[in-house]
Amino acid sequence: IRKFVTSTSTMSVAMKNITVIGGGLMGSGIAQVAAQTGHNVVLVDISEDLLNKSQNNIHKSLERVAKKKYPTSPEDSQKFISETLSQLTLNTKVEDAVKTSDLVIEAIVENLDTKQKLFYNLDMCAPEKTIFASNTSSLPISEIAFSTQRKDRFGGLHFFNPVPVMKLLEVIRIPETSDETYNKLIAFGKQMGKQTVTCKDTPGFIVNRLLLPYMSEAIRMMERGDASCRDIDIAMKLGTGYPMGPFELADYVGLDTTKFIFDGWYERYPEMTQFKTPDLLSKLVSEGKFGQKTGEGFYVYEKK
Ligand code: NAI
């Protein structure tokens, strides 16, 4: 009997060697989860010091994951942590870090020029096969990819903070992204244990495109005195089932980060008034009230 075998030619081959560039909030989370899910990960940042900090953060985060995963077995926890850390190496030199890379995920500062320079340089030193992806929240992937000669092997992988907890991954295709690259990015997302969704290279992709106008409208309601931030948060949680209200979420993300995204978009798309930075948000940021991390934003937080 001839077995019916589905064609494997269109199926994606796993990407094993992953380079994560930028070991900050997002990059360390991405590196951690990639290592946890069996990839060989090289994490790159601009100094040894920063890399050591990233590694410490990853270690702490892994301890939390291990506690949940193996609540009754300290040996299994320890094994999980040391095995994951053994999948991870640190490097300050991108040229070395990408030598055998299947996929580079960039999570450096949100600045187009800096990202373009990095990818221009990477394009020169990475092998032909290497796929490039950016984790940018607010810059067009096409403009970042512009500095490279491998637009067919370029896409967006937009993770959410905190990466080890948040299940979603937005996979972004630019017009040039090949089917093979796209399939590999989706397969990688699944290997990372994420639920993938696909979006074109449009401002904010799916989540932020809907979230920012929503936050903006909530802030304007408060500015007009229609309702208090507490009541708006309660209403959105109990009325829609959202786990956090818009003000709690803004304070959690950071008002500085939220303002940065609003400013960037409004400058880029001035015709889209829903992206205009709300005045109250600018005022709080100018007063150094960035949300939870500074102890005050829309709410005041008790010092830990
Ligand atoms: P971060 O400021 O915590 O980390 C950035 C890291 O990149 C720093 O450690 C910095 O030293 C390093 N870096 C800067 N230039 C570099 C270079 N040329 N080479 C190597 N390393 C370099 O920033 P964060 O929040 O992790 O954001 C990174 C990217 O992820 C940004 O593009 C941001 O838009 C995006 N993003 C952020 C989210 C968030 O909630 N913070 C969510 C999703 C995406």
py3Dmol code that shows the C-alpha trace and the ligand (Angstrom):
import py3Dmol

protein = """\
ATOM      1  CA  ILE A   1       0.000   0.000   0.000  1.00  0.00           C
ATOM      2  CA  ARG A   2       1.378   3.367  -0.966  1.00  0.00           C
ATOM      3  CA  LYS A   3       1.310   5.683   1.967  1.00  0.00           C
ATOM      4  CA  PHE A   4      -0.104   9.104   1.360  1.00  0.00           C
ATOM      5  CA  VAL A   5       2.632  11.515   2.309  1.00  0.00           C
ATOM      6  CA  THR A   6       1.945  15.220   2.403  1.00  0.00           C
ATOM      7  CA  SER A   7       4.531  17.309   0.652  1.00  0.00           C
ATOM      8  CA  THR A   8       7.191  18.572   2.986  1.00  0.00           C
ATOM      9  CA  SER A   9       8.554  21.023   0.447  1.00  0.00           C
ATOM     10  CA  THR A  10       6.199  23.747   1.615  1.00  0.00           C
ATOM     11  CA  MET A  11       6.664  22.965   5.299  1.00  0.00           C
ATOM     12  CA  SER A  12       8.975  25.163   7.276  1.00  0.00           C
ATOM     13  CA  VAL A  13      12.269  23.961   8.585  1.00  0.00           C
ATOM     14  CA  ALA A  14      12.927  24.866  12.190  1.00  0.00           C
ATOM     15  CA  MET A  15      15.293  27.730  12.899  1.00  0.00           C
ATOM     16  CA  LYS A  16      17.651  26.662  15.631  1.00  0.00           C
ATOM     17  CA  ASN A  17      20.294  29.390  15.924  1.00  0.00           C
ATOM     18  CA  ILE A  18      18.793  32.648  17.046  1.00  0.00           C
ATOM     19  CA  THR A  19      20.565  35.975  17.566  1.00  0.00           C
ATOM     20  CA  VAL A  20      18.750  38.546  19.677  1.00  0.00           C
ATOM     21  CA  ILE A  21      20.150  42.075  19.447  1.00  0.00           C
ATOM     22  CA  GLY A  22      19.388  44.381  22.374  1.00  0.00           C
ATOM     23  CA  GLY A  23      19.256  42.891  25.853  1.00  0.00           C
ATOM     24  CA  GLY A  24      16.779  45.347  27.393  1.00  0.00           C
ATOM     25  CA  LEU A  25      13.249  44.675  28.555  1.00  0.00           C
ATOM     26  CA  MET A  26      12.096  42.982  25.341  1.00  0.00           C
ATOM     27  CA  GLY A  27      15.337  41.446  24.090  1.00  0.00           C
ATOM     28  CA  SER A  28      16.056  39.635  27.342  1.00  0.00           C
ATOM     29  CA  GLY A  29      12.497  38.267  27.384  1.00  0.00           C
ATOM     30  CA  ILE A  30      12.757  37.100  23.774  1.00  0.00           C
ATOM     31  CA  ALA A  31      16.169  35.512  24.419  1.00  0.00           C
ATOM     32  CA  GLN A  32      14.854  33.763  27.519  1.00  0.00           C
ATOM     33  CA  VAL A  33      11.830  32.224  25.818  1.00  0.00           C
ATOM     34  CA  ALA A  34      13.865  31.225  22.751  1.00  0.00           C
ATOM     35  CA  ALA A  35      16.387  29.463  25.021  1.00  0.00           C
ATOM     36  CA  GLN A  36      13.583  27.874  27.048  1.00  0.00           C
ATOM     37  CA  THR A  37      12.109  26.405  23.877  1.00  0.00           C
ATOM     38  CA  GLY A  38      15.343  24.713  22.809  1.00  0.00           C
ATOM     39  CA  HIS A  39      16.981  27.262  20.530  1.00  0.00           C
ATOM     40  CA  ASN A  40      20.657  28.180  20.631  1.00  0.00           C
ATOM     41  CA  VAL A  41      20.563  31.843  21.501  1.00  0.00           C
ATOM     42  CA  VAL A  42      23.196  34.538  21.285  1.00  0.00           C
ATOM     43  CA  LEU A  43      22.223  37.763  23.025  1.00  0.00           C
ATOM     44  CA  VAL A  44      23.978  40.943  21.909  1.00  0.00           C
ATOM     45  CA  ASP A  45      24.204  44.353  23.565  1.00  0.00           C
ATOM     46  CA  ILE A  46      26.683  47.206  23.482  1.00  0.00           C
ATOM     47  CA  SER A  47      28.564  46.395  26.695  1.00  0.00           C
ATOM     48  CA  GLU A  48      29.485  43.468  28.926  1.00  0.00           C
ATOM     49  CA  ASP A  49      27.859  45.282  31.822  1.00  0.00           C
ATOM     50  CA  LEU A  50      24.495  45.518  30.091  1.00  0.00           C
ATOM     51  CA  LEU A  51      24.730  41.882  29.036  1.00  0.00           C
ATOM     52  CA  ASN A  52      25.437  40.796  32.602  1.00  0.00           C
ATOM     53  CA  LYS A  53      22.395  42.754  33.755  1.00  0.00           C
ATOM     54  CA  SER A  54      20.299  41.051  31.073  1.00  0.00           C
ATOM     55  CA  GLN A  55      21.551  37.655  32.150  1.00  0.00           C
ATOM     56  CA  ASN A  56      20.672  38.399  35.778  1.00  0.00           C
ATOM     57  CA  ASN A  57      17.186  39.470  34.753  1.00  0.00           C
ATOM     58  CA  ILE A  58      16.778  36.311  32.694  1.00  0.00           C
ATOM     59  CA  HIS A  59      17.942  34.222  35.651  1.00  0.00           C
ATOM     60  CA  LYS A  60      15.396  35.864  37.983  1.00  0.00           C
ATOM     61  CA  SER A  61      12.637  35.448  35.447  1.00  0.00           C
ATOM     62  CA  LEU A  62      13.547  31.776  34.917  1.00  0.00           C
ATOM     63  CA  GLU A  63      13.321  31.208  38.665  1.00  0.00           C
ATOM     64  CA  ARG A  64       9.735  32.489  38.542  1.00  0.00           C
ATOM     65  CA  VAL A  65       8.918  30.252  35.570  1.00  0.00           C
ATOM     66  CA  ALA A  66      10.565  27.243  37.241  1.00  0.00           C
ATOM     67  CA  LYS A  67       8.606  27.756  40.466  1.00  0.00           C
ATOM     68  CA  LYS A  68       5.358  27.614  38.508  1.00  0.00           C
ATOM     69  CA  LYS A  69       6.471  24.724  36.311  1.00  0.00           C
ATOM     70  CA  TYR A  70       7.907  22.533  39.058  1.00  0.00           C
ATOM     71  CA  PRO A  71       6.271  23.710  42.299  1.00  0.00           C
ATOM     72  CA  THR A  72       7.238  20.566  44.224  1.00  0.00           C
ATOM     73  CA  SER A  73      10.630  19.707  42.746  1.00  0.00           C
ATOM     74  CA  PRO A  74      13.573  22.017  43.431  1.00  0.00           C
ATOM     75  CA  GLU A  75      15.858  19.589  41.504  1.00  0.00           C
ATOM     76  CA  ASP A  76      13.731  19.801  38.354  1.00  0.00           C
ATOM     77  CA  SER A  77      13.546  23.583  38.760  1.00  0.00           C
ATOM     78  CA  GLN A  78      17.308  23.834  39.001  1.00  0.00           C
ATOM     79  CA  LYS A  79      17.773  21.536  36.016  1.00  0.00           C
ATOM     80  CA  PHE A  80      15.344  23.596  33.944  1.00  0.00           C
ATOM     81  CA  ILE A  81      17.152  26.820  34.837  1.00  0.00           C
ATOM     82  CA  SER A  82      20.652  25.523  34.167  1.00  0.00           C
ATOM     83  CA  GLU A  83      19.615  23.805  30.923  1.00  0.00           C
ATOM     84  CA  THR A  84      17.967  26.993  29.678  1.00  0.00           C
ATOM     85  CA  LEU A  85      20.960  29.133  30.611  1.00  0.00           C
ATOM     86  CA  SER A  86      23.276  26.690  28.839  1.00  0.00           C
ATOM     87  CA  GLN A  87      21.378  27.468  25.592  1.00  0.00           C
ATOM     88  CA  LEU A  88      22.266  31.138  25.962  1.00  0.00           C
ATOM     89  CA  THR A  89      25.529  32.936  25.198  1.00  0.00           C
ATOM     90  CA  LEU A  90      26.357  36.617  25.423  1.00  0.00           C
ATOM     91  CA  ASN A  91      28.332  38.651  22.906  1.00  0.00           C
ATOM     92  CA  THR A  92      29.096  42.328  22.335  1.00  0.00           C
ATOM     93  CA  LYS A  93      30.159  41.809  18.723  1.00  0.00           C
ATOM     94  CA  VAL A  94      27.315  41.406  16.242  1.00  0.00           C
ATOM     95  CA  GLU A  95      29.729  40.167  13.548  1.00  0.00           C
ATOM     96  CA  ASP A  96      30.569  37.119  15.695  1.00  0.00           C
ATOM     97  CA  ALA A  97      27.054  36.660  17.006  1.00  0.00           C
ATOM     98  CA  VAL A  98      25.478  36.171  13.561  1.00  0.00           C
ATOM     99  CA  LYS A  99      28.051  33.791  12.066  1.00  0.00           C
ATOM    100  CA  THR A 100      25.756  30.741  12.201  1.00  0.00           C
ATOM    101  CA  SER A 101      22.487  32.531  12.775  1.00  0.00           C
ATOM    102  CA  ASP A 102      19.243  31.312  11.182  1.00  0.00           C
ATOM    103  CA  LEU A 103      17.291  34.263  12.530  1.00  0.00           C
ATOM    104  CA  VAL A 104      18.228  37.673  13.907  1.00  0.00           C
ATOM    105  CA  ILE A 105      15.642  39.406  16.082  1.00  0.00           C
ATOM    106  CA  GLU A 106      16.389  43.070  16.674  1.00  0.00           C
ATOM    107  CA  ALA A 107      15.115  44.677  19.894  1.00  0.00           C
ATOM    108  CA  ILE A 108      17.315  47.782  20.229  1.00  0.00           C
ATOM    109  CA  VAL A 109      16.254  51.395  20.800  1.00  0.00           C
ATOM    110  CA  GLU A 110      13.228  52.613  18.872  1.00  0.00           C
ATOM    111  CA  ASN A 111      15.130  54.813  16.437  1.00  0.00           C
ATOM    112  CA  LEU A 112      14.915  54.328  12.670  1.00  0.00           C
ATOM    113  CA  ASP A 113      18.409  55.542  11.908  1.00  0.00           C
ATOM    114  CA  THR A 114      20.023  53.313  14.557  1.00  0.00           C
ATOM    115  CA  LYS A 115      18.044  50.290  13.420  1.00  0.00           C
ATOM    116  CA  GLN A 116      18.884  50.907   9.734  1.00  0.00           C
ATOM    117  CA  LYS A 117      22.589  51.204  10.538  1.00  0.00           C
ATOM    118  CA  LEU A 118      22.508  47.986  12.527  1.00  0.00           C
ATOM    119  CA  PHE A 119      20.776  46.064   9.729  1.00  0.00           C
ATOM    120  CA  TYR A 120      23.041  47.549   7.067  1.00  0.00           C
ATOM    121  CA  ASN A 121      25.996  46.220   9.013  1.00  0.00           C
ATOM    122  CA  LEU A 122      24.314  42.861   9.700  1.00  0.00           C
ATOM    123  CA  ASP A 123      23.491  42.446   6.025  1.00  0.00           C
ATOM    124  CA  MET A 124      27.221  42.582   5.283  1.00  0.00           C
ATOM    125  CA  CYS A 125      28.271  40.011   7.853  1.00  0.00           C
ATOM    126  CA  ALA A 126      25.357  37.560   8.236  1.00  0.00           C
ATOM    127  CA  PRO A 127      25.174  34.426   6.073  1.00  0.00           C
ATOM    128  CA  GLU A 128      22.860  34.499   3.046  1.00  0.00           C
ATOM    129  CA  LYS A 129      20.348  32.187   4.730  1.00  0.00           C
ATOM    130  CA  THR A 130      19.866  34.395   7.797  1.00  0.00           C
ATOM    131  CA  ILE A 131      16.405  35.890   8.208  1.00  0.00           C
ATOM    132  CA  PHE A 132      16.124  39.339   9.789  1.00  0.00           C
ATOM    133  CA  ALA A 133      13.248  40.469  11.977  1.00  0.00           C
ATOM    134  CA  SER A 134      12.543  43.616  13.957  1.00  0.00           C
ATOM    135  CA  ASN A 135      10.517  43.817  17.168  1.00  0.00           C
ATOM    136  CA  THR A 136       9.697  47.489  16.568  1.00  0.00           C
ATOM    137  CA  SER A 137       6.395  48.758  17.971  1.00  0.00           C
ATOM    138  CA  SER A 138       6.016  51.912  15.969  1.00  0.00           C
ATOM    139  CA  LEU A 139       8.386  52.056  12.986  1.00  0.00           C
ATOM    140  CA  PRO A 140       7.489  50.692   9.543  1.00  0.00           C
ATOM    141  CA  ILE A 141       9.280  47.381   8.927  1.00  0.00           C
ATOM    142  CA  SER A 142       9.771  48.364   5.257  1.00  0.00           C
ATOM    143  CA  GLU A 143      11.790  51.418   6.255  1.00  0.00           C
ATOM    144  CA  ILE A 144      14.002  49.390   8.576  1.00  0.00           C
ATOM    145  CA  ALA A 145      14.494  46.739   5.869  1.00  0.00           C
ATOM    146  CA  PHE A 146      15.352  49.448   3.345  1.00  0.00           C
ATOM    147  CA  SER A 147      19.000  49.414   4.442  1.00  0.00           C
ATOM    148  CA  THR A 148      19.436  45.752   3.466  1.00  0.00           C
ATOM    149  CA  GLN A 149      19.657  43.702   0.278  1.00  0.00           C
ATOM    150  CA  ARG A 150      17.549  40.888   1.728  1.00  0.00           C
ATOM    151  CA  LYS A 151      14.031  42.260   1.854  1.00  0.00           C
ATOM    152  CA  ASP A 152      12.704  38.818   0.893  1.00  0.00           C
ATOM    153  CA  ARG A 153      14.230  37.536   4.127  1.00  0.00           C
ATOM    154  CA  PHE A 154      12.886  40.342   6.305  1.00  0.00           C
ATOM    155  CA  GLY A 155       9.806  40.642   8.497  1.00  0.00           C
ATOM    156  CA  GLY A 156       8.476  41.848  11.803  1.00  0.00           C
ATOM    157  CA  LEU A 157       8.178  39.780  14.959  1.00  0.00           C
ATOM    158  CA  HIS A 158       6.278  41.936  17.434  1.00  0.00           C
ATOM    159  CA  PHE A 159       6.319  40.454  20.914  1.00  0.00           C
ATOM    160  CA  PHE A 160       4.480  41.748  23.976  1.00  0.00           C
ATOM    161  CA  ASN A 161       5.762  42.642  27.407  1.00  0.00           C
ATOM    162  CA  PRO A 162       6.433  40.576  29.496  1.00  0.00           C
ATOM    163  CA  VAL A 163       7.517  38.156  26.762  1.00  0.00           C
ATOM    164  CA  PRO A 164       7.603  35.022  28.966  1.00  0.00           C
ATOM    165  CA  VAL A 165       3.972  35.637  29.981  1.00  0.00           C
ATOM    166  CA  MET A 166       2.240  37.170  26.963  1.00  0.00           C
ATOM    167  CA  LYS A 167       1.031  34.549  24.488  1.00  0.00           C
ATOM    168  CA  LEU A 168       0.688  36.765  21.428  1.00  0.00           C
ATOM    169  CA  LEU A 169       3.154  37.274  18.586  1.00  0.00           C
ATOM    170  CA  GLU A 170       2.309  39.545  15.652  1.00  0.00           C
ATOM    171  CA  VAL A 171       4.103  38.405  12.501  1.00  0.00           C
ATOM    172  CA  ILE A 172       4.491  41.217   9.999  1.00  0.00           C
ATOM    173  CA  ARG A 173       4.983  40.760   6.268  1.00  0.00           C
ATOM    174  CA  ILE A 174       6.350  43.469   4.062  1.00  0.00           C
ATOM    175  CA  PRO A 175       5.447  43.196   0.361  1.00  0.00           C
ATOM    176  CA  GLU A 176       8.858  41.626  -0.373  1.00  0.00           C
ATOM    177  CA  THR A 177       8.771  38.999   2.433  1.00  0.00           C
ATOM    178  CA  SER A 178       8.928  35.617   0.672  1.00  0.00           C
ATOM    179  CA  ASP A 179       6.494  32.824   1.500  1.00  0.00           C
ATOM    180  CA  GLU A 180       9.410  30.746   2.743  1.00  0.00           C
ATOM    181  CA  THR A 181      10.501  33.486   5.158  1.00  0.00           C
ATOM    182  CA  TYR A 182       6.946  34.062   6.312  1.00  0.00           C
ATOM    183  CA  ASN A 183       6.379  30.340   6.928  1.00  0.00           C
ATOM    184  CA  LYS A 184       9.604  30.121   8.883  1.00  0.00           C
ATOM    185  CA  LEU A 185       8.652  33.093  11.040  1.00  0.00           C
ATOM    186  CA  ILE A 186       5.279  31.545  11.813  1.00  0.00           C
ATOM    187  CA  ALA A 187       6.900  28.177  12.608  1.00  0.00           C
ATOM    188  CA  PHE A 188       9.408  29.906  14.873  1.00  0.00           C
ATOM    189  CA  GLY A 189       6.585  31.707  16.713  1.00  0.00           C
ATOM    190  CA  LYS A 190       4.841  28.398  17.314  1.00  0.00           C
ATOM    191  CA  GLN A 191       8.075  26.804  18.570  1.00  0.00           C
ATOM    192  CA  MET A 192       8.309  29.701  21.006  1.00  0.00           C
ATOM    193  CA  GLY A 193       4.886  28.645  22.299  1.00  0.00           C
ATOM    194  CA  LYS A 194       3.211  31.788  21.017  1.00  0.00           C
ATOM    195  CA  GLN A 195      -0.114  32.269  19.287  1.00  0.00           C
ATOM    196  CA  THR A 196       0.761  33.980  16.032  1.00  0.00           C
ATOM    197  CA  VAL A 197      -1.349  36.465  14.112  1.00  0.00           C
ATOM    198  CA  THR A 198      -0.387  38.023  10.794  1.00  0.00           C
ATOM    199  CA  CYS A 199      -0.625  41.671   9.825  1.00  0.00           C
ATOM    200  CA  LYS A 200       0.581  43.834   6.964  1.00  0.00           C
ATOM    201  CA  ASP A 201       3.167  46.517   7.680  1.00  0.00           C
ATOM    202  CA  THR A 202       0.607  49.098   8.825  1.00  0.00           C
ATOM    203  CA  PRO A 203       0.956  51.590  11.731  1.00  0.00           C
ATOM    204  CA  GLY A 204       0.654  49.804  15.060  1.00  0.00           C
ATOM    205  CA  PHE A 205      -0.018  46.443  13.416  1.00  0.00           C
ATOM    206  CA  ILE A 206      -3.155  44.989  15.074  1.00  0.00           C
ATOM    207  CA  VAL A 207      -2.900  45.539  18.815  1.00  0.00           C
ATOM    208  CA  ASN A 208      -1.443  49.028  19.056  1.00  0.00           C
ATOM    209  CA  ARG A 209      -3.529  50.283  16.136  1.00  0.00           C
ATOM    210  CA  LEU A 210      -6.624  49.601  18.208  1.00  0.00           C
ATOM    211  CA  LEU A 211      -5.143  50.183  21.644  1.00  0.00           C
ATOM    212  CA  LEU A 212      -3.775  53.695  21.200  1.00  0.00           C
ATOM    213  CA  PRO A 213      -6.984  55.346  19.971  1.00  0.00           C
ATOM    214  CA  TYR A 214      -8.763  53.545  22.822  1.00  0.00           C
ATOM    215  CA  MET A 215      -6.300  54.865  25.421  1.00  0.00           C
ATOM    216  CA  SER A 216      -6.436  58.306  23.869  1.00  0.00           C
ATOM    217  CA  GLU A 217     -10.240  58.411  24.028  1.00  0.00           C
ATOM    218  CA  ALA A 218     -10.152  57.246  27.659  1.00  0.00           C
ATOM    219  CA  ILE A 219      -7.709  60.043  28.588  1.00  0.00           C
ATOM    220  CA  ARG A 220      -9.851  62.609  26.785  1.00  0.00           C
ATOM    221  CA  MET A 221     -12.947  61.426  28.691  1.00  0.00           C
ATOM    222  CA  MET A 222     -11.055  62.010  31.902  1.00  0.00           C
ATOM    223  CA  GLU A 223      -9.792  65.423  30.718  1.00  0.00           C
ATOM    224  CA  ARG A 224     -13.355  66.505  29.940  1.00  0.00           C
ATOM    225  CA  GLY A 225     -14.396  65.370  33.401  1.00  0.00           C
ATOM    226  CA  ASP A 226     -16.895  62.870  31.984  1.00  0.00           C
ATOM    227  CA  ALA A 227     -15.711  60.152  34.364  1.00  0.00           C
ATOM    228  CA  SER A 228     -12.791  59.452  36.695  1.00  0.00           C
ATOM    229  CA  CYS A 229      -9.913  57.212  35.649  1.00  0.00           C
ATOM    230  CA  ARG A 230     -10.893  54.738  38.335  1.00  0.00           C
ATOM    231  CA  ASP A 231     -14.477  54.504  37.064  1.00  0.00           C
ATOM    232  CA  ILE A 232     -13.356  54.210  33.434  1.00  0.00           C
ATOM    233  CA  ASP A 233     -11.000  51.375  34.422  1.00  0.00           C
ATOM    234  CA  ILE A 234     -13.709  49.580  36.397  1.00  0.00           C
ATOM    235  CA  ALA A 235     -16.167  50.015  33.545  1.00  0.00           C
ATOM    236  CA  MET A 236     -13.817  48.595  30.922  1.00  0.00           C
ATOM    237  CA  LYS A 237     -12.815  45.653  33.112  1.00  0.00           C
ATOM    238  CA  LEU A 238     -16.315  44.658  34.155  1.00  0.00           C
ATOM    239  CA  GLY A 239     -18.069  45.790  31.008  1.00  0.00           C
ATOM    240  CA  THR A 240     -15.787  44.115  28.470  1.00  0.00           C
ATOM    241  CA  GLY A 241     -13.784  41.566  30.442  1.00  0.00           C
ATOM    242  CA  TYR A 242     -10.446  43.315  29.810  1.00  0.00           C
ATOM    243  CA  PRO A 243      -7.972  42.333  32.553  1.00  0.00           C
ATOM    244  CA  MET A 244      -6.810  45.945  33.027  1.00  0.00           C
ATOM    245  CA  GLY A 245      -8.497  49.267  32.350  1.00  0.00           C
ATOM    246  CA  PRO A 246      -6.864  51.806  29.982  1.00  0.00           C
ATOM    247  CA  PHE A 247      -5.265  53.870  32.778  1.00  0.00           C
ATOM    248  CA  GLU A 248      -3.915  50.853  34.647  1.00  0.00           C
ATOM    249  CA  LEU A 249      -2.494  49.597  31.373  1.00  0.00           C
ATOM    250  CA  ALA A 250      -0.886  52.953  30.500  1.00  0.00           C
ATOM    251  CA  ASP A 251       0.710  53.135  33.970  1.00  0.00           C
ATOM    252  CA  TYR A 252       1.937  49.549  33.573  1.00  0.00           C
ATOM    253  CA  VAL A 253       3.422  50.089  30.103  1.00  0.00           C
ATOM    254  CA  GLY A 254       4.924  53.429  31.209  1.00  0.00           C
ATOM    255  CA  LEU A 255       3.539  56.847  30.323  1.00  0.00           C
ATOM    256  CA  ASP A 256       6.897  57.817  28.768  1.00  0.00           C
ATOM    257  CA  THR A 257       6.738  54.802  26.435  1.00  0.00           C
ATOM    258  CA  THR A 258       3.083  55.456  25.646  1.00  0.00           C
ATOM    259  CA  LYS A 259       3.789  59.136  24.862  1.00  0.00           C
ATOM    260  CA  PHE A 260       6.795  58.168  22.738  1.00  0.00           C
ATOM    261  CA  ILE A 261       4.604  55.942  20.562  1.00  0.00           C
ATOM    262  CA  PHE A 262       1.849  58.575  20.260  1.00  0.00           C
ATOM    263  CA  ASP A 263       4.402  61.296  19.360  1.00  0.00           C
ATOM    264  CA  GLY A 264       6.114  59.112  16.773  1.00  0.00           C
ATOM    265  CA  TRP A 265       2.903  58.151  15.059  1.00  0.00           C
ATOM    266  CA  TYR A 266       1.350  61.589  15.053  1.00  0.00           C
ATOM    267  CA  GLU A 267       4.485  63.040  13.543  1.00  0.00           C
ATOM    268  CA  ARG A 268       4.460  60.346  10.872  1.00  0.00           C
ATOM    269  CA  TYR A 269       0.712  60.312  10.248  1.00  0.00           C
ATOM    270  CA  PRO A 270      -0.544  63.833  11.121  1.00  0.00           C
ATOM    271  CA  GLU A 271      -3.800  63.186   9.251  1.00  0.00           C
ATOM    272  CA  MET A 272      -4.713  60.448  11.766  1.00  0.00           C
ATOM    273  CA  THR A 273      -6.044  62.564  14.649  1.00  0.00           C
ATOM    274  CA  GLN A 274      -6.722  59.460  16.745  1.00  0.00           C
ATOM    275  CA  PHE A 275      -2.931  59.209  17.157  1.00  0.00           C
ATOM    276  CA  LYS A 276      -2.533  62.751  18.526  1.00  0.00           C
ATOM    277  CA  THR A 277      -0.800  62.706  21.914  1.00  0.00           C
ATOM    278  CA  PRO A 278      -3.363  63.559  24.631  1.00  0.00           C
ATOM    279  CA  ASP A 279      -2.395  66.747  26.548  1.00  0.00           C
ATOM    280  CA  LEU A 280      -2.807  65.143  29.964  1.00  0.00           C
ATOM    281  CA  LEU A 281      -0.386  62.385  28.976  1.00  0.00           C
ATOM    282  CA  SER A 282       2.244  64.960  27.954  1.00  0.00           C
ATOM    283  CA  LYS A 283       1.686  66.883  31.188  1.00  0.00           C
ATOM    284  CA  LEU A 284       2.200  63.814  33.402  1.00  0.00           C
ATOM    285  CA  VAL A 285       5.355  62.834  31.509  1.00  0.00           C
ATOM    286  CA  SER A 286       6.752  66.373  31.798  1.00  0.00           C
ATOM    287  CA  GLU A 287       6.257  66.091  35.575  1.00  0.00           C
ATOM    288  CA  GLY A 288       8.283  62.859  35.641  1.00  0.00           C
ATOM    289  CA  LYS A 289       5.173  60.768  36.334  1.00  0.00           C
ATOM    290  CA  PHE A 290       5.842  57.721  34.168  1.00  0.00           C
ATOM    291  CA  GLY A 291       3.460  55.287  35.868  1.00  0.00           C
ATOM    292  CA  GLN A 292       4.250  52.292  38.072  1.00  0.00           C
ATOM    293  CA  LYS A 293       8.000  52.521  37.559  1.00  0.00           C
ATOM    294  CA  THR A 294       8.243  56.026  39.055  1.00  0.00           C
ATOM    295  CA  GLY A 295       5.562  55.469  41.706  1.00  0.00           C
ATOM    296  CA  GLU A 296       3.037  57.795  40.058  1.00  0.00           C
ATOM    297  CA  GLY A 297       1.176  58.113  36.787  1.00  0.00           C
ATOM    298  CA  PHE A 298      -2.588  58.262  36.546  1.00  0.00           C
ATOM    299  CA  TYR A 299      -2.498  56.528  39.918  1.00  0.00           C
ATOM    300  CA  VAL A 300      -0.148  56.847  42.894  1.00  0.00           C
ATOM    301  CA  TYR A 301       1.631  53.615  43.861  1.00  0.00           C
ATOM    302  CA  GLU A 302       2.938  52.688  47.271  1.00  0.00           C
ATOM    303  CA  LYS A 303       6.705  52.357  47.363  1.00  0.00           C
ATOM    304  CA  LYS A 304       7.726  48.682  47.682  1.00  0.00           C
TER     305      LYS A 304
END
"""
ligand_1 = """\
44
NAI
P 15.196 48.862 26.197
O 15.644 50.273 26.255
O 14.777 48.177 27.447
O 16.360 47.974 25.543
C 17.084 48.333 24.418
C 18.451 47.681 24.519
O 19.111 47.781 23.259
C 19.380 48.346 25.555
O 19.892 47.365 26.422
C 20.474 48.983 24.705
O 21.740 48.995 25.330
C 20.476 48.067 23.485
N 21.032 48.666 22.285
C 20.852 49.916 21.814
N 21.516 50.084 20.654
C 22.135 48.907 20.373
C 22.956 48.441 19.319
N 23.284 49.232 18.302
N 23.399 47.173 19.369
C 23.072 46.361 20.389
N 22.288 46.746 21.417
C 21.820 47.996 21.403
O 14.031 48.824 25.094
P 12.813 47.792 24.945
O 11.630 48.294 25.684
O 13.307 46.419 25.196
O 12.453 47.972 23.397
C 13.261 47.434 22.381
C 12.468 47.369 21.092
O 11.292 46.581 21.300
C 11.983 48.715 20.562
O 12.039 48.684 19.160
C 10.543 48.783 21.027
O 9.735 49.567 20.183
C 10.136 47.319 20.924
N 9.022 46.902 21.762
C 8.906 47.349 23.057
C 7.847 46.929 23.843
C 7.727 47.373 25.275
O 6.676 47.102 25.888
N 8.747 48.007 25.853
C 6.816 46.011 23.326
C 7.080 45.529 21.977
C 8.126 46.003 21.242
"""
view = py3Dmol.view(width=600, height=400)
view.addModel(protein, "pdb")
view.setStyle({"model": 0}, {"cartoon": {"style": "trace"}})
view.addModel(ligand_1, "xyz")
view.setStyle({"model": 1}, {"stick": {}})
view.zoomTo()
view.show()
